[in-house]
């Protein structure tokens, strides 16, 4: 096997014909699969090293267990796992190789698919995608939040499959919030057009640009996008626009993998507008909030709990 072709396959930068060549080579011998996995590991390590250099230095006096967890988070963002070969049911169809990308709390990731579509993934998100798309369709699976810049291809619709619905686009930019643990799915359309097809429902909806649609309890509700700063999460900037402290706490728990216990329940209804850099950490957000709403807090690093009093 040509080393340059195999390397481009690992990076997802091959044509469908080249992909079939690699897949046939993988299928021919178990040693070929092991060679592929070894090369993929080296690629993951190189990406991890680049990412690690961009991370702020670990704080002093953190427990060893906490430091290990943080290092594992950095690695997990870029750990694209070899998921095996799945044979499709149709005869004379090449096997498809799928990858899984998981982004842990407090991190984000960016990748480019084989069709040149770009995806940004937010914290606690999981994406399943093929190394190369099949002819006639482009399908991926999302559990979490993602921002999509879909490359135009009229002959192959792009579909994002979530727990609640299929989101179909041709060439467009949109944001999807679809965590399996959340009761609602939210889609914001910035450019182009998408069609929403909820699972198990005859309802279907074509979205308009600048529209935000929420699907919950088997019903759609829509609003206009108020502030595009929200989507700067993909740049590592958390933006709140007249958000309640309760919703801010939910975001901080998600982004930073920490439990926040608010003893003053009336605080949850307070509102706040501001911007923060993800890399500054959760305590920087709390210190700024303290200037607006007087409160004290303590942090238990062992239990990973912040208590607001």
Residue pairs with C-beta under 8 A, 6 or more apart in sequence:
1 22
1 25
1 32
1 35
5 14
5 18
5 21
5 22
6 22
6 35
6 36
6 39
7 39
7 43
8 14
8 18
9 18
9 19
9 22
9 131
10 36
10 39
10 40
10 43
11 43
12 111
12 112
12 113
12 114
12 131
12 132
13 114
14 22
14 114
14 132
16 132
16 133
16 135
19 94
19 114
19 131
19 132
20 94
23 85
23 94
23 95
23 96
23 97
24 94
25 32
26 32
26 33
26 36
26 85
26 97
27 85
27 95
36 82
37 82
40 80
40 82
44 78
44 79
44 80
47 78
48 74
48 75
48 78
48 79
51 74
51 77
51 78
52 74
55 74
55 279
56 279
58 67
58 70
62 70
62 301
63 301
63 302
66 301
72 104
73 104
73 105
73 106
73 107
73 257
74 107
76 102
76 103
76 104
76 107
77 102
77 103
77 104
77 107
77 108
77 109
78 109
79 101
79 102
80 99
80 100
80 101
81 99
81 100
82 97
82 99
83 97
83 98
83 99
83 100
83 128
84 97
84 98
85 95
85 96
85 97
86 95
86 96
86 97
86 98
87 93
87 95
88 95
88 96
88 134
96 130
96 131
96 132
96 134
97 130
97 131
97 132
98 128
98 129
98 130
98 131
99 128
99 129
99 130
99 131
100 126
100 127
100 128
101 109
101 111
101 121
101 126
101 127
101 129
102 125
102 126
102 127
103 109
103 121
103 122
103 123
103 124
103 125
103 126
103 144
104 123
104 124
104 257
105 123
105 124
105 254
105 255
105 256
105 257
105 258
106 123
106 255
106 256
106 257
106 278
107 123
108 120
108 121
108 122
108 123
108 233
108 234
108 236
108 278
109 120
109 121
110 118
110 119
110 120
110 121
110 234
111 118
111 119
111 121
111 127
112 118
112 119
113 119
113 129
113 133
113 138
113 140
114 130
114 131
114 132
114 133
115 133
115 138
115 151
115 153
115 156
115 158
116 151
117 138
117 148
117 149
117 150
117 151
117 158
118 148
118 149
119 127
119 140
119 146
119 147
119 148
119 149
120 146
120 147
120 234
121 127
121 144
121 145
121 146
122 144
122 145
122 146
122 147
122 233
122 234
122 255
123 144
123 145
123 254
123 255
123 256
123 257
124 144
124 179
124 254
124 257
125 142
125 143
125 144
125 145
125 146
125 179
126 142
126 143
126 144
127 140
127 141
127 142
127 144
127 146
128 140
128 141
129 140
129 141
130 139
130 140
133 139
133 156
135 156
136 155
136 156
137 156
137 157
137 159
138 153
138 156
138 157
138 158
138 159
139 159
139 161
140 159
140 160
140 161
141 160
141 161
141 162
142 160
142 161
142 162
142 176
142 178
143 162
143 163
143 178
143 179
143 180
144 178
144 179
145 175
145 176
145 177
145 178
145 179
145 233
146 160
146 175
146 176
147 173
147 174
147 175
147 176
147 231
147 233
147 234
148 158
148 160
148 169
148 172
148 173
148 174
148 175
148 176
149 173
150 158
150 169
150 170
150 171
150 172
150 173
150 192
151 158
151 171
152 170
152 171
153 170
153 171
154 170
157 168
157 169
157 170
158 168
158 169
158 170
159 166
159 167
159 168
159 169
160 166
160 167
160 168
160 169
160 176
161 167
162 176
162 178
162 185
163 178
163 180
163 185
163 199
164 178
164 185
164 198
164 199
164 215
165 185
165 196
165 197
165 198
165 199
165 215
166 196
166 197
166 199
167 174
167 176
167 187
167 194
167 195
167 196
167 197
168 194
168 195
168 197
169 192
169 193
169 194
169 195
170 192
170 193
171 192
172 189
172 190
172 191
172 192
172 193
172 194
173 189
173 190
173 191
173 192
174 187
174 188
174 189
174 190
174 191
174 192
174 194
174 207
175 186
175 187
175 188
175 190
175 231
176 185
176 186
176 187
177 184
177 185
177 186
177 187
178 185
178 186
183 216
183 217
184 214
184 215
184 216
185 214
185 215
185 216
186 212
186 213
186 214
186 215
187 194
187 196
187 207
187 212
187 213
187 215
188 211
188 212
188 213
188 225
188 230
188 231
189 207
189 208
189 209
189 210
189 211
189 212
189 213
190 209
190 210
190 225
190 228
190 231
191 209
192 209
193 206
193 207
193 209
194 206
194 207
195 204
195 205
195 206
195 207
196 204
196 205
196 206
196 207
196 213
196 215
196 220
197 204
198 204
198 215
198 218
201 218
203 218
203 220
205 213
205 220
207 213
210 224
210 225
211 222
211 223
211 224
211 225
212 222
212 223
212 224
212 225
213 220
213 221
213 222
214 220
214 221
214 222
214 223
226 241
227 239
227 241
229 237
229 239
229 241
229 275
230 239
230 241
232 239
232 275
233 239
233 278
236 277
236 278
236 279
237 275
237 276
237 277
237 278
238 251
238 255
238 275
238 276
238 277
238 278
238 285
239 274
239 275
240 248
240 251
240 272
240 273
240 274
240 275
241 273
242 271
242 272
242 273
243 271
243 272
243 273
244 268
244 269
244 270
244 271
245 262
245 267
245 268
245 269
245 270
245 271
245 272
245 289
245 293
246 262
246 268
246 269
248 272
248 285
248 289
249 260
249 262
249 268
252 258
252 260
252 282
252 285
253 259
253 260
255 278
255 282
256 281
256 282
257 304
258 282
258 304
258 305
258 306
259 303
259 304
259 305
259 306
260 305
260 306
260 307
260 308
261 305
261 306
261 307
261 308
262 268
262 308
263 307
263 308
263 309
264 295
264 308
264 309
267 293
267 295
267 308
270 292
270 293
272 289
272 292
272 293
274 288
276 284
276 285
276 288
277 284
282 306
283 299
283 306
286 297
286 306
286 308
289 295
290 297
295 308
295 309
296 308
296 309
297 306
297 307
297 308
297 309
298 306
298 307
298 309
299 305
299 306
299 307
300 306
300 307
